[in-house]
Amino acid sequence: MPIMSNNSGPGRRLRAIVAATHFPQALAMVLLMTIATAVVGGTLLSVGLVLLASAAGQATVGWTNDVHDADADRAAGRDTKPTVRGHIRPEDLRVPILVSATLTIPLSFLAAGWVGGSAHIAAVASALVYNFFLARTMWSWVPYAASFALMPVFIAQASSPSLWPTVPITILSVLVGVTAHLLNAIPDIEIDRDTGWGGLAVSLGKRRSVVLVAVLAGAAAVWLAVVVNDLLMG
């Protein structure tokens, strides 16, 4: 079991807490939602609130994942995670999780109203279902599909209560979400299989997972063309 380093001061602890959000992925999602809100016409206030709400939601998802999977990650030797490296203990994330989860709810409603806010909260809840129930099953892709389907509703409603995502945009978002899930899972297929974990990528194997990614990426390119054409046609 990792031992907390004697030189783990406040700076290292803070960096570890930030890293435990799954920072690169969390930052990408926050930037995506924030920039998309600005692009479709959100006000400076709504863009700022989307940034805060999405950051709180992503932090909640990342932290709960590291707490829930701490023992399994340690057994699998995932030493990129701060909870495995001993920079923080899983219990150190409980208060941050409580704070971020609590903030996600009012910030979501403030950013996008009742409908858009509910969509964002449901998307975060779907990600939590992945963390706690579906991550190691062949249905691991379902929460990604659900969360990415809800994300355009949050972005659109944050920009204007009269704005709704089109069907092509929703389909494109779902395709991107499932593709992202597979791309994130493929590098860990062997580790997951050796530790007895499941997941769509493990069920398919590396070759078929790569083929599916290619198919989904091609479908996403087609739907992107449809979305762009719809935008140009007004």
ABEGO torsion letter per residue (X at the ends): XBBBBAABBAAAAAAAAAAAAGAAAAAAAAAAAAAAAAAAGBBAAAAAAAAAAAAAAAAAAAAAAAAAAAAAAAAAGBAABAAAAGABBAAAAAAAAAAAAAAAAAAAAAAAEAAAAAAAAAAAAAAAAAAAAAAABAAAAAAAAAAAAAAAAAAAAAABAABBBBAAAAAAAAAAAAAAAAAAAAAAAAAAAAAGBBEAAAAAEAAAAAAAAAAAAAAAAAAAAAAAAAAAAX
